[in-house]
């Protein structure tokens, strides 16, 4: 005569939750209908008796569901609940008969009343434990589903946190070597009394203002990425004014698209470090940002030393970027590297075009 679900409040609010009460009252009503017609007792009295016994059974079932907290190893809680239900039914039925029987009525017959009480009590003892067992099985299944759901949610949350941590780690691995190189150049310019020191330092400050606020962000926009790249290239051009030229071609519709932080910077930095810097003649870097068929394309091409040079760290930054793209977009992002004739390298990245969230 009870309903058990897996997600309930505590205490009496748990014992008498609406779903349990609804089930108990439904069974009691059916039980009262089956018992009526045996004597002159009205239907309402039989329903009231069934409801009283059902509520008492529900209370006992709920109390022994958690109390006592510790049981002997040989005693199962389910067995304790069933025994308690069987024990409480006779006095509960006696109380129900006491408050619903009019002993002063002309048709009152104590012998028939006792017989009805015995039949009613026997029937309750016969069916109530089985209903309780069914409720226990239902509760066990519901609890198993709830625990499985909680486990899945916790697993999903841990995976998300692990992914965020991995992305932050990979983002932190973008080497800020150019900052230290630029600071060293500023120091040399200051020591030599060059008027360029102030300009280089101002460009470096502009870069840091664009870069530092985004170091711990999980997403960026292409407009922010381009600001970062421009500041970086201005610093690098002051370091080697005769050896570096650059040009940007940007589709304005792509400015507000989401982009993993430092994606474009990594491509440009790779071009400067492994293409332009090792070349005695220097070279040119062309940056193209376009939007086609729902995808964003980033292309950075340089006329530096190319892939056949003896530099050892060419793949480090790009391999880190490739892993970051895979973590962010799954298999829906590509990074392609190819050589440019007569010398140089072109790197292209494409990923789904997602607008900046409001």
FILO-924123 format. One line per field, with one value per residue: residue number from 1; residue in three letters; chain; x, y, z negated of N, C-alpha, C in turn. Coordinates in steps of 0.2 Angstrom, whole numbers, plus 5000, padded with zeros to 4 digits. Layout:
N
loba: c(NUM:...)
roba: c(Ala:...)
roke: c(A:...)
n.c1: c(X:...)
n.c2: c(Y:...)
n.c3: c(Z:...)
ca.c1: c(X:...)
ca.c2: c(Y:...)
ca.c3: c(Z:...)
c.c1: c(X:...)
c.c2: c(Y:...)
c.c3: c(Z:...)
This chain:
358
loba: c(1:2:3:4:5:6:7:8:9:10:11:12:13:14:15:16:17:18:19:20:21:22:23:24:25:26:27:28:29:30:31:32:33:34:35:36:37:38:39:40:41:42:43:44:45:46:47:48:49:50:51:52:53:54:55:56:57:58:59:60:61:62:63:64:65:66:67:68:69:70:71:72:73:74:75:76:77:78:79:80:81:82:83:84:85:86:87:88:89:90:91:92:93:94:95:96:97:98:99:100:101:102:103:104:105:106:107:108:109:110:111:112:113:114:115:116:117:118:119:120:121:122:123:124:125:126:127:128:129:130:131:132:133:134:135:136:137:138:139:140:141:142:143:144:145:146:147:148:149:150:151:152:153:154:155:156:157:158:159:160:161:162:163:164:165:166:167:168:169:170:171:172:173:174:175:176:177:178:179:180:181:182:183:184:185:186:187:188:189:190:191:192:193:194:195:196:197:198:199:200:201:202:203:204:205:206:207:208:209:210:211:212:213:214:215:216:217:218:219:220:221:222:223:224:225:226:227:228:229:230:231:232:233:234:235:236:237:238:239:240:241:242:243:244:245:246:247:248:249:250:251:252:253:254:255:256:257:258:259:260:261:262:263:264:265:266:267:268:269:270:271:272:273:274:275:276:277:278:279:280:281:282:283:284:285:286:287:288:289:290:291:292:293:294:295:296:297:298:299:300:301:302:303:304:305:306:307:308:309:310:311:312:313:314:315:316:317:318:319:320:321:322:323:324:325:326:327:328:329:330:331:332:333:334:335:336:337:338:339:340:341:342:343:344:345:346:347:348:349:350:351:352:353:354:355:356:357:358)
roba: c(Unk:Unk:Unk:Unk:Unk:Unk:Unk:Unk:Unk:Unk:Unk:Unk:Unk:Unk:Unk:Unk:Unk:Unk:Unk:Unk:Unk:Unk:Unk:Unk:Unk:Unk:Unk:Unk:Unk:Unk:Unk:Unk:Unk:Unk:Unk:Unk:Unk:Unk:Unk:Unk:Unk:Unk:Unk:Unk:Unk:Unk:Unk:Unk:Unk:Unk:Unk:Unk:Unk:Unk:Unk:Unk:Unk:Unk:Unk:Unk:Unk:Unk:Unk:Unk:Unk:Unk:Unk:Unk:Unk:Unk:Unk:Unk:Unk:Unk:Unk:Unk:Unk:Unk:Unk:Unk:Unk:Unk:Unk:Unk:Unk:Unk:Unk:Unk:Unk:Unk:Unk:Unk:Unk:Unk:Unk:Unk:Unk:Unk:Unk:Unk:Unk:Unk:Unk:Unk:Unk:Unk:Unk:Unk:Unk:Unk:Unk:Unk:Unk:Unk:Unk:Unk:Unk:Unk:Unk:Unk:Unk:Unk:Unk:Unk:Unk:Unk:Unk:Unk:Unk:Unk:Unk:Unk:Unk:Unk:Unk:Unk:Unk:Unk:Unk:Unk:Unk:Unk:Unk:Unk:Unk:Unk:Unk:Unk:Unk:Unk:Unk:Unk:Unk:Unk:Unk:Unk:Unk:Unk:Unk:Unk:Unk:Unk:Unk:Unk:Unk:Unk:Unk:Unk:Unk:Unk:Unk:Unk:Unk:Unk:Unk:Unk:Unk:Unk:Unk:Unk:Unk:Unk:Unk:Unk:Unk:Unk:Unk:Unk:Unk:Unk:Unk:Unk:Unk:Unk:Unk:Unk:Unk:Unk:Unk:Unk:Unk:Unk:Unk:Unk:Unk:Unk:Unk:Unk:Unk:Unk:Unk:Unk:Unk:Unk:Unk:Unk:Unk:Unk:Unk:Unk:Unk:Unk:Unk:Unk:Unk:Unk:Unk:Unk:Unk:Unk:Unk:Unk:Unk:Unk:Unk:Unk:Unk:Unk:Unk:Unk:Unk:Unk:Unk:Unk:Unk:Unk:Unk:Unk:Unk:Unk:Unk:Unk:Unk:Unk:Unk:Unk:Unk:Unk:Unk:Unk:Unk:Unk:Unk:Unk:Unk:Unk:Unk:Unk:Unk:Unk:Unk:Unk:Unk:Unk:Unk:Unk:Unk:Unk:Unk:Unk:Unk:Unk:Unk:Unk:Unk:Unk:Unk:Unk:Unk:Unk:Unk:Unk:Unk:Unk:Unk:Unk:Unk:Unk:Unk:Unk:Unk:Unk:Unk:Unk:Unk:Unk:Unk:Unk:Unk:Unk:Unk:Unk:Unk:Unk:Unk:Unk:Unk:Unk:Unk:Unk:Unk:Unk:Unk:Unk:Unk:Unk:Unk:Unk:Unk:Unk:Unk:Unk:Unk:Unk:Unk:Unk:Unk:Unk:Unk:Unk:Unk:Unk:Unk:Unk:Unk:Unk:Unk:Unk:Unk:Unk:Unk:Unk:Unk:Unk:Unk:Unk:Unk:Unk)
roke: c(A:A:A:A:A:A:A:A:A:A:A:A:A:A:A:A:A:A:A:A:A:A:A:A:A:A:A:A:A:A:A:A:A:A:A:A:A:A:A:A:A:A:A:A:A:A:A:A:A:A:A:A:A:A:A:A:A:A:A:A:A:A:A:A:A:A:A:A:A:A:A:A:A:A:A:A:A:A:A:A:A:A:A:A:A:A:A:A:A:A:A:A:A:A:A:A:A:A:A:A:A:A:A:A:A:A:A:A:A:A:A:A:A:A:A:A:A:A:A:A:A:A:A:A:A:A:A:A:A:A:A:A:A:A:A:A:A:A:A:A:A:A:A:A:A:A:A:A:A:A:A:A:A:A:A:A:A:A:A:A:A:A:A:A:A:A:A:A:A:A:A:A:A:A:A:A:A:A:A:A:A:A:A:A:A:A:A:A:A:A:A:A:A:A:A:A:A:A:A:A:A:A:A:A:A:A:A:A:A:A:A:A:A:A:A:A:A:A:A:A:A:A:A:A:A:A:A:A:A:A:A:A:A:A:A:A:A:A:A:A:A:A:A:A:A:A:A:A:A:A:A:A:A:A:A:A:A:A:A:A:A:A:A:A:A:A:A:A:A:A:A:A:A:A:A:A:A:A:A:A:A:A:A:A:A:A:A:A:A:A:A:A:A:A:A:A:A:A:A:A:A:A:A:A:A:A:A:A:A:A:A:A:A:A:A:A:A:A:A:A:A:A:A:A:A:A:A:A:A:A:A:A:A:A:A:A:A:A:A:A:A:A:A:A:A:A:A:A:A:A:A:A:A:A:A:A:A:A)
n.c1: c(5004:5010:5020:5036:5049:5064:5069:5067:5061:5067:5063:5047:5041:5047:5042:5028:5026:5019:5018:5018:5008:4997:4998:4995:4982:4975:4976:4970:4957:4953:4954:4944:4932:4932:4930:4918:4900:4899:4892:4880:4887:4891:4899:4908:4913:4920:4930:4936:4941:4951:4959:4964:4971:4980:4987:4994:5002:5010:5016:5024:5031:5039:5046:5054:5061:5073:5076:5080:5097:5107:5108:5108:5119:5113:5100:5090:5085:5073:5066:5064:5055:5044:5040:5037:5026:5017:5015:5009:4997:4985:4982:4981:4970:4960:4959:4954:4942:4936:4934:4925:4914:4897:4892:4880:4870:4855:4856:4868:4879:4889:4895:4896:4903:4915:4919:4920:4930:4941:4942:4945:4957:4965:4965:4972:4984:4988:4989:4996:5010:5015:5012:5021:5033:5034:5034:5047:5055:5053:5058:5071:5075:5073:5082:5093:5093:5094:5106:5114:5112:5117:5130:5133:5132:5141:5153:5152:5154:5167:5174:5172:5179:5192:5194:5194:5205:5215:5214:5218:5231:5237:5235:5243:5256:5260:5273:5280:5292:5296:5292:5302:5313:5311:5311:5324:5330:5325:5332:5345:5343:5341:5353:5361:5357:5347:5334:5324:5320:5310:5299:5298:5296:5283:5275:5277:5270:5257:5255:5255:5244:5234:5235:5237:5224:5217:5222:5217:5205:5193:5187:5189:5187:5189:5191:5197:5208:5215:5218:5228:5237:5241:5248:5258:5265:5269:5278:5288:5292:5298:5309:5316:5316:5320:5319:5306:5290:5272:5255:5238:5223:5206:5190:5177:5165:5169:5174:5167:5166:5168:5184:5197:5208:5223:5225:5227:5238:5247:5250:5255:5266:5273:5277:5285:5295:5301:5301:5304:5313:5325:5330:5342:5338:5326:5308:5291:5275:5259:5242:5227:5210:5195:5177:5167:5154:5149:5160:5175:5190:5208:5223:5240:5254:5271:5286:5298:5312:5307:5302:5313:5323:5336:5329:5324:5312:5300:5288:5282:5274:5263:5258:5254:5244:5235:5231:5223:5213:5207:5202:5193:5184:5182:5182:5180:5188:5202:5220:5231:5247:5259:5272:5278:5282:5294:5301:5296:5282:5265:5251:5236:5220:5204:5188:5172:5160:5156:5146:5150:5144:5130)
n.c2: c(4994:5006:5019:5021:5031:5036:5049:5059:5070:5072:5064:5066:5072:5065:5052:5054:5058:5065:5056:5044:5045:5046:5033:5025:5029:5026:5012:5009:5014:5005:4993:4995:4996:4982:4976:4980:4977:4965:4966:4976:4988:5004:5009:5020:5018:5007:5011:5021:5014:5006:5017:5022:5011:5009:5021:5020:5009:5014:5024:5016:5008:5019:5024:5013:5012:5019:5019:5008:5016:5007:4990:4972:4961:4949:4953:4959:4974:4975:4964:4967:4978:4972:4963:4972:4979:4968:4966:4978:4979:4972:4980:4992:4990:4987:4999:5007:5000:5004:5018:5019:5011:5011:5008:5010:5009:5002:4991:4985:4972:4963:4951:4949:4960:4957:4946:4952:4961:4952:4945:4956:4960:4949:4949:4960:4958:4948:4954:4966:4965:4959:4970:4979:4973:4974:4987:4989:4983:4992:5004:5000:4999:5012:5019:5013:5018:5032:5033:5029:5039:5050:5046:5047:5060:5066:5060:5066:5080:5079:5075:5087:5096:5091:5092:5106:5109:5103:5111:5123:5120:5117:5129:5137:5132:5139:5147:5161:5167:5177:5188:5189:5190:5202:5211:5210:5215:5228:5232:5232:5242:5253:5254:5257:5269:5272:5279:5271:5263:5267:5266:5253:5247:5253:5247:5233:5234:5237:5225:5216:5222:5217:5204:5198:5199:5189:5177:5168:5165:5154:5155:5165:5179:5181:5194:5199:5191:5195:5208:5205:5199:5209:5218:5210:5207:5220:5223:5213:5218:5229:5224:5218:5227:5228:5215:5210:5209:5211:5207:5209:5201:5201:5195:5204:5199:5188:5193:5192:5179:5164:5158:5148:5154:5162:5155:5160:5168:5158:5152:5163:5166:5155:5156:5167:5163:5151:5153:5166:5172:5163:5166:5175:5184:5187:5190:5189:5189:5183:5185:5178:5178:5170:5167:5154:5144:5141:5139:5143:5150:5150:5156:5157:5162:5161:5168:5162:5152:5139:5121:5113:5117:5117:5118:5114:5114:5115:5109:5109:5120:5120:5107:5107:5116:5109:5099:5107:5112:5100:5096:5106:5107:5094:5081:5090:5100:5106:5106:5110:5109:5115:5116:5131:5137:5148:5146:5144:5142:5137:5137:5131:5133:5127:5128:5125:5139:5148:5160:5174:5172:5180)
n.c3: c(5000:5003:5010:5018:5022:5030:5028:5016:5003:4986:4970:4963:4974:4984:4981:4982:4996:5011:5021:5015:5006:5016:5022:5011:5007:5018:5019:5007:5009:5019:5012:5002:5010:5014:5002:4997:4997:4990:4978:4969:4968:4973:4989:4988:4975:4976:4985:4978:4967:4974:4979:4967:4962:4973:4972:4960:4962:4972:4965:4956:4965:4971:4959:4955:4965:4964:4951:4938:4940:4941:4943:4937:4945:4949:4951:4963:4970:4978:4974:4960:4962:4968:4958:4948:4954:4955:4941:4937:4943:4937:4925:4931:4940:4930:4924:4934:4937:4924:4925:4935:4934:4929:4914:4908:4917:4924:4932:4928:4925:4915:4916:4930:4933:4927:4935:4948:4945:4943:4955:4963:4957:4960:4974:4976:4970:4979:4991:4990:4987:4999:5008:5002:5005:5019:5020:5014:5024:5034:5029:5028:5041:5046:5038:5042:5056:5053:5047:5057:5066:5059:5058:5071:5074:5065:5071:5083:5079:5073:5085:5092:5084:5085:5098:5099:5091:5098:5110:5105:5101:5113:5119:5111:5115:5126:5131:5124:5130:5138:5131:5121:5129:5135:5124:5121:5133:5131:5119:5125:5134:5125:5118:5128:5131:5141:5150:5154:5143:5135:5143:5147:5134:5132:5141:5137:5125:5129:5135:5124:5117:5125:5125:5112:5104:5110:5107:5098:5103:5111:5123:5138:5150:5168:5171:5159:5160:5171:5167:5158:5166:5174:5165:5161:5173:5176:5165:5169:5181:5178:5172:5182:5194:5208:5213:5212:5218:5218:5222:5221:5225:5222:5220:5216:5211:5203:5191:5179:5175:5166:5158:5154:5141:5145:5157:5171:5168:5164:5177:5184:5176:5177:5191:5191:5182:5187:5200:5205:5196:5196:5209:5219:5228:5223:5225:5231:5223:5226:5221:5221:5218:5220:5224:5228:5234:5221:5213:5206:5212:5209:5215:5215:5223:5227:5234:5230:5224:5227:5227:5228:5221:5207:5195:5178:5171:5178:5178:5165:5160:5169:5168:5155:5157:5165:5157:5148:5156:5159:5146:5144:5155:5159:5171:5181:5186:5195:5199:5210:5218:5229:5242:5249:5265:5272:5260:5243:5232:5230:5219:5215:5207:5203:5197:5189:5191:5178:5170:5159:5143:5135)
ca.c1: c(5000:5015:5024:5042:5052:5071:5071:5062:5064:5069:5059:5040:5040:5048:5037:5021:5027:5013:5017:5017:5001:4993:4997:4992:4975:4972:4975:4965:4950:4951:4953:4938:4927:4932:4927:4911:4895:4899:4887:4876:4892:4892:4905:4912:4916:4926:4935:4939:4945:4956:4963:4967:4976:4985:4992:4998:5007:5014:5021:5028:5036:5044:5050:5059:5066:5079:5077:5087:5102:5112:5105:5112:5121:5108:5093:5089:5080:5067:5063:5061:5049:5038:5038:5034:5019:5012:5013:5005:4991:4980:4980:4978:4963:4956:4958:4950:4935:4933:4932:4921:4908:4892:4889:4873:4865:4850:4859:4875:4880:4896:4898:4897:4908:4922:4920:4922:4937:4945:4942:4948:4964:4968:4966:4977:4991:4990:4991:5000:5018:5017:5013:5027:5039:5034:5037:5054:5059:5052:5062:5078:5076:5073:5088:5099:5093:5096:5114:5117:5111:5121:5137:5135:5132:5148:5158:5152:5157:5174:5177:5172:5184:5198:5195:5196:5212:5219:5215:5222:5238:5240:5236:5249:5262:5262:5279:5281:5299:5297:5292:5309:5318:5309:5313:5332:5331:5324:5337:5351:5342:5342:5360:5365:5354:5343:5327:5319:5318:5303:5293:5298:5293:5276:5272:5276:5265:5251:5253:5253:5237:5229:5236:5236:5217:5214:5226:5213:5198:5192:5186:5190:5185:5194:5193:5202:5214:5218:5222:5234:5242:5244:5252:5264:5269:5272:5284:5293:5294:5303:5315:5319:5312:5322:5318:5299:5284:5266:5249:5232:5217:5201:5183:5174:5160:5172:5176:5164:5166:5172:5190:5201:5213:5230:5225:5230:5244:5252:5251:5260:5272:5277:5280:5291:5301:5304:5302:5307:5319:5331:5332:5346:5335:5319:5303:5284:5269:5252:5237:5220:5204:5189:5171:5165:5150:5148:5166:5180:5197:5213:5228:5246:5259:5277:5292:5304:5317:5303:5302:5319:5329:5338:5327:5321:5306:5295:5281:5280:5268:5257:5255:5250:5238:5231:5227:5219:5208:5203:5198:5188:5179:5182:5185:5177:5193:5208:5226:5235:5254:5262:5277:5276:5287:5301:5302:5291:5277:5258:5247:5229:5216:5197:5184:5165:5159:5151:5146:5151:5138:5128)
ca.c2: c(5000:5012:5020:5022:5034:5037:5056:5061:5074:5068:5065:5064:5074:5059:5046:5055:5062:5065:5050:5038:5046:5044:5026:5022:5031:5022:5005:5009:5014:4998:4988:4997:4993:4975:4973:4982:4972:4960:4967:4982:4994:5008:5009:5025:5016:5002:5015:5025:5009:5005:5022:5022:5005:5011:5027:5017:5005:5019:5027:5011:5007:5024:5024:5007:5012:5023:5018:5011:5017:5001:4983:4967:4958:4944:4956:4963:4980:4974:4959:4971:4982:4967:4960:4978:4980:4963:4967:4984:4979:4971:4986:4998:4988:4988:5007:5009:4998:5007:5024:5019:5007:5014:5003:5011:5008:4996:4985:4983:4965:4963:4945:4950:4965:4954:4942:4957:4963:4946:4945:4962:4960:4943:4951:4966:4954:4943:4957:4972:4963:4959:4976:4982:4970:4977:4994:4989:4982:4998:5008:4998:5000:5019:5021:5011:5023:5038:5032:5029:5046:5054:5044:5050:5068:5067:5058:5072:5086:5078:5076:5094:5100:5088:5096:5113:5109:5101:5116:5128:5118:5118:5136:5140:5130:5144:5150:5168:5168:5184:5194:5190:5193:5209:5214:5210:5221:5235:5233:5234:5249:5258:5254:5261:5276:5272:5282:5266:5259:5269:5264:5246:5246:5255:5241:5228:5236:5236:5218:5213:5224:5213:5197:5196:5198:5183:5171:5163:5164:5148:5157:5172:5180:5183:5202:5200:5187:5200:5214:5202:5197:5215:5220:5205:5209:5227:5222:5209:5222:5234:5220:5217:5231:5227:5208:5207:5213:5207:5210:5205:5201:5199:5195:5207:5195:5183:5196:5190:5172:5162:5155:5146:5159:5162:5151:5164:5170:5153:5152:5169:5166:5149:5158:5171:5160:5146:5155:5173:5174:5160:5168:5181:5190:5189:5188:5192:5185:5185:5182:5178:5176:5170:5163:5150:5138:5140:5137:5149:5148:5155:5154:5160:5160:5165:5167:5161:5146:5133:5115:5110:5120:5113:5120:5108:5115:5118:5105:5110:5125:5117:5100:5109:5120:5104:5096:5111:5112:5093:5096:5111:5105:5086:5080:5095:5105:5103:5110:5108:5112:5113:5120:5136:5138:5144:5144:5146:5138:5139:5133:5133:5130:5128:5125:5128:5146:5149:5167:5175:5172:5186)
ca.c3: c(5000:5003:5016:5016:5028:5028:5027:5011:4997:4980:4964:4965:4981:4988:4980:4985:5002:5015:5025:5011:5004:5021:5023:5005:5007:5024:5017:5001:5012:5022:5006:4999:5014:5014:4995:4996:4999:4986:4973:4970:4967:4980:4993:4985:4969:4978:4988:4972:4964:4979:4979:4961:4962:4978:4970:4955:4966:4976:4960:4953:4970:4971:4953:4955:4971:4962:4944:4935:4945:4941:4941:4936:4951:4951:4952:4969:4969:4981:4969:4955:4965:4970:4952:4945:4958:4953:4934:4936:4947:4933:4921:4935:4942:4924:4923:4940:4935:4919:4927:4941:4932:4925:4910:4906:4923:4923:4936:4925:4923:4912:4919:4937:4933:4926:4941:4953:4943:4944:4962:4966:4955:4963:4981:4976:4969:4985:4997:4989:4988:5006:5011:5000:5008:5025:5019:5013:5030:5038:5026:5029:5048:5046:5035:5047:5061:5050:5046:5064:5069:5055:5060:5078:5073:5062:5076:5088:5076:5073:5091:5094:5081:5087:5105:5098:5089:5104:5115:5102:5101:5120:5121:5108:5118:5131:5129:5125:5131:5141:5125:5118:5134:5136:5118:5122:5138:5128:5115:5129:5137:5120:5116:5134:5132:5147:5149:5155:5137:5132:5148:5146:5128:5132:5145:5133:5120:5133:5136:5118:5115:5129:5124:5105:5102:5113:5106:5095:5106:5115:5130:5141:5157:5173:5170:5154:5162:5176:5163:5155:5171:5177:5160:5161:5179:5175:5161:5172:5187:5175:5170:5189:5199:5215:5214:5211:5220:5218:5224:5218:5229:5218:5222:5210:5208:5199:5185:5172:5175:5160:5160:5148:5140:5148:5163:5176:5165:5165:5184:5186:5172:5180:5197:5189:5178:5191:5207:5207:5192:5198:5216:5219:5232:5221:5229:5230:5220:5228:5217:5224:5214:5224:5221:5234:5233:5214:5210:5205:5214:5207:5219:5214:5228:5227:5239:5226:5226:5229:5223:5229:5216:5202:5188:5175:5167:5182:5177:5159:5159:5173:5165:5149:5159:5168:5151:5145:5160:5158:5140:5145:5161:5160:5178:5186:5187:5199:5199:5216:5219:5236:5244:5254:5270:5272:5253:5238:5229:5229:5214:5216:5202:5204:5191:5189:5190:5173:5169:5152:5139:5133)
c.c1: c(5004:5018:5030:5046:5059:5073:5066:5065:5065:5063:5051:5038:5042:5043:5030:5022:5020:5012:5016:5010:4996:4992:4993:4984:4972:4971:4970:4958:4948:4950:4946:4932:4926:4929:4920:4906:4894:4893:4884:4881:4892:4899:4910:4916:4922:4931:4939:4944:4952:4961:4967:4973:4982:4990:4996:5003:5012:5019:5026:5034:5041:5049:5056:5063:5072:5081:5076:5092:5106:5108:5110:5113:5116:5101:5093:5084:5073:5063:5060:5055:5043:5035:5034:5027:5015:5010:5009:4998:4985:4978:4978:4971:4958:4954:4953:4943:4932:4931:4927:4914:4904:4889:4882:4868:4861:4853:4865:4874:4887:4899:4900:4903:4915:4924:4923:4929:4942:4947:4946:4956:4968:4970:4972:4984:4993:4992:4996:5008:5020:5017:5019:5033:5039:5036:5044:5058:5058:5057:5070:5080:5077:5079:5094:5099:5096:5104:5117:5117:5116:5129:5138:5136:5139:5153:5158:5155:5164:5177:5177:5178:5191:5199:5197:5203:5217:5220:5219:5229:5241:5240:5242:5256:5264:5267:5280:5288:5300:5296:5299:5314:5317:5312:5321:5334:5330:5329:5344:5350:5343:5349:5364:5362:5350:5337:5322:5316:5311:5298:5292:5294:5285:5272:5272:5271:5258:5249:5251:5246:5232:5229:5234:5229:5214:5217:5222:5206:5198:5190:5188:5187:5190:5196:5198:5209:5218:5222:5228:5239:5245:5249:5259:5268:5272:5279:5290:5296:5299:5309:5319:5316:5314:5321:5311:5294:5278:5260:5243:5226:5211:5194:5180:5168:5162:5174:5173:5163:5171:5179:5194:5207:5220:5230:5229:5237:5249:5254:5256:5266:5277:5280:5286:5297:5304:5304:5306:5314:5325:5334:5336:5342:5328:5314:5296:5279:5263:5247:5230:5215:5198:5183:5168:5160:5149:5154:5171:5187:5202:5219:5234:5251:5265:5282:5298:5308:5313:5304:5309:5325:5330:5335:5323:5314:5300:5288:5278:5273:5262:5254:5251:5243:5233:5227:5222:5212:5203:5199:5192:5182:5179:5185:5183:5182:5199:5213:5230:5242:5256:5267:5275:5283:5288:5303:5297:5286:5270:5255:5240:5225:5209:5193:5177:5164:5154:5152:5147:5144:5136:5129)
c.c2: c(5006:5013:5023:5025:5035:5044:5059:5066:5069:5069:5063:5067:5069:5053:5048:5060:5061:5058:5044:5039:5044:5037:5023:5023:5027:5015:5004:5010:5008:4993:4989:4995:4986:4972:4975:4977:4966:4960:4974:4989:4997:5008:5014:5023:5011:5006:5019:5020:5007:5010:5023:5017:5007:5016:5024:5013:5009:5022:5022:5009:5012:5025:5019:5007:5015:5021:5010:5011:5010:4995:4978:4964:4953:4946:4960:4968:4978:4969:4963:4975:4978:4965:4966:4979:4974:4963:4973:4984:4977:4977:4992:4996:4989:4995:5009:5007:5002:5014:5025:5015:5011:5008:5004:5011:5002:4990:4982:4976:4964:4957:4946:4955:4962:4950:4947:4960:4958:4945:4950:4962:4955:4945:4956:4962:4950:4948:4963:4970:4963:4965:4980:4979:4973:4984:4994:4988:4988:5003:5007:5000:5008:5022:5019:5016:5030:5038:5032:5036:5050:5053:5047:5057:5069:5066:5064:5078:5085:5078:5083:5097:5097:5092:5103:5114:5108:5107:5122:5127:5119:5125:5140:5138:5134:5148:5157:5171:5175:5189:5195:5192:5200:5213:5215:5215:5228:5237:5235:5241:5254:5259:5258:5268:5277:5275:5277:5263:5261:5266:5256:5244:5248:5249:5235:5229:5235:5229:5215:5215:5219:5206:5194:5195:5192:5177:5166:5162:5157:5149:5164:5173:5182:5190:5203:5196:5192:5206:5211:5201:5204:5218:5216:5207:5215:5227:5218:5213:5227:5231:5219:5221:5230:5219:5205:5212:5208:5211:5205:5206:5198:5200:5198:5203:5189:5186:5194:5183:5170:5158:5154:5151:5157:5157:5154:5166:5165:5152:5157:5168:5160:5152:5163:5167:5155:5147:5161:5174:5170:5162:5174:5186:5191:5186:5191:5187:5187:5181:5183:5175:5176:5166:5160:5144:5136:5138:5143:5146:5153:5152:5159:5158:5164:5163:5166:5155:5140:5127:5112:5112:5116:5115:5114:5108:5117:5115:5106:5114:5122:5111:5102:5112:5114:5100:5100:5112:5105:5093:5101:5109:5098:5085:5085:5101:5102:5108:5107:5112:5110:5118:5125:5137:5145:5142:5147:5141:5141:5135:5136:5129:5131:5124:5128:5135:5146:5157:5168:5175:5178:5187)
c.c3: c(5000:5009:5014:5023:5025:5026:5023:5006:4991:4975:4966:4972:4986:4988:4983:4991:5006:5018:5021:5008:5010:5022:5017:5005:5013:5022:5011:5004:5015:5017:5003:5003:5014:5007:4994:4999:4995:4980:4974:4969:4974:4983:4990:4979:4971:4981:4983:4969:4968:4979:4973:4960:4967:4975:4964:4958:4969:4971:4957:4959:4971:4965:4953:4961:4970:4955:4942:4941:4946:4939:4940:4944:4953:4952:4958:4968:4972:4977:4963:4957:4965:4963:4948:4948:4955:4945:4933:4939:4942:4928:4925:4938:4936:4923:4928:4939:4929:4920:4932:4940:4927:4920:4907:4911:4921:4926:4933:4923:4921:4915:4926:4938:4932:4932:4947:4951:4944:4951:4965:4964:4959:4970:4981:4975:4975:4990:4996:4990:4995:5010:5009:5004:5015:5025:5018:5020:5034:5035:5028:5036:5049:5043:5039:5053:5059:5049:5052:5067:5065:5057:5067:5078:5070:5067:5081:5085:5075:5080:5094:5091:5083:5094:5104:5096:5094:5109:5112:5102:5108:5122:5117:5111:5124:5129:5129:5126:5134:5136:5123:5123:5135:5130:5119:5127:5135:5123:5119:5132:5132:5118:5122:5135:5138:5146:5150:5149:5135:5137:5148:5140:5128:5136:5141:5127:5123:5134:5130:5116:5119:5127:5116:5102:5104:5111:5102:5098:5111:5122:5132:5147:5161:5173:5165:5156:5167:5172:5160:5160:5173:5172:5160:5167:5179:5171:5165:5178:5184:5173:5177:5194:5206:5217:5214:5213:5219:5220:5222:5223:5225:5220:5215:5207:5203:5192:5179:5172:5169:5163:5154:5147:5142:5154:5169:5174:5166:5172:5186:5182:5175:5187:5196:5186:5183:5198:5208:5203:5194:5205:5215:5223:5228:5225:5228:5227:5223:5224:5220:5220:5219:5221:5228:5231:5225:5210:5211:5207:5212:5211:5217:5219:5227:5232:5236:5229:5229:5225:5223:5225:5211:5195:5185:5172:5171:5180:5170:5158:5163:5171:5159:5151:5162:5162:5148:5149:5160:5152:5140:5149:5162:5167:5183:5187:5191:5199:5205:5216:5225:5237:5249:5259:5271:5265:5248:5236:5229:5224:5215:5210:5204:5199:5192:5187:5184:5171:5161:5149:5136:5126)
